[in-house]
């Protein structure tokens, strides 16, 4: 009979997976681009033979991320979690000089900021994603997606949500690249702590553009390649 992993080892494995996923999704290297977009490093052409953009993760309640403040102070623990997971790297726009805009903390892509467009020919040249100079808009084979406004503004942010709605968004497979689906595997308490922290922020009225998704692709279809796979 196979030996079961001790719970401590399972927690450590989950923690490592979450941290690595967050680092690659939000702290990725970017090459300088044009006035309104930069080009992110990508795999070589054909490296992704069967794209599955926006794949659905099974809803589950995972283990709490090890370390940080105790769950007894949800705002403090939530602040620690969003810092460790690098949420501000994508959800806080950057100014032209590269620093994050303190007036738009976690407010997502600014409504009037430029954003890149995607052409499948870029994939055949080895590019996997274009990133706006603000770091909050992302174009790739899936289309164009924008970092959400996570401030408690009731009109344009998550001020009308409760913690159950927040958990549902992270677990029901509605997330699109480059948002890591693995964040939905955090425990209920950790996700509620993150929501508590976001709810404590200054509301910022900023209407983020709606995502622009490409039509569904055929199974195994490679962007930029004509005809059936």
HELIX and SHEET records of a PDB file:
HELIX    1   1 UNK A    7  UNK A   26  1                                  20    
HELIX    2   2 UNK A   74  UNK A   84  1                                  11    
HELIX    3   3 UNK A   87  UNK A   91  1                                   5    
HELIX    4   4 UNK A  102  UNK A  104  5                                   3    
HELIX    5   5 UNK A  121  UNK A  124  1                                   4    
HELIX    6   6 UNK A  163  UNK A  171  1                                   9    
HELIX    7   7 UNK A  181  UNK A  185  5                                   5    
HELIX    8   8 UNK A  188  UNK A  199  1                                  12    
SHEET    1   A 6 UNK A  30  UNK A  31  0                                        
SHEET    2   A 6 UNK A  37  UNK A  40 -1                                        
SHEET    3   A 6 UNK A 129  UNK A 132 -1                                        
SHEET    4   A 6 UNK A 137  UNK A 140 -1                                        
SHEET    5   A 6 UNK A 143  UNK A 146 -1                                        
SHEET    6   A 6 UNK A 212  UNK A 213 -1                                        
END                                                                             
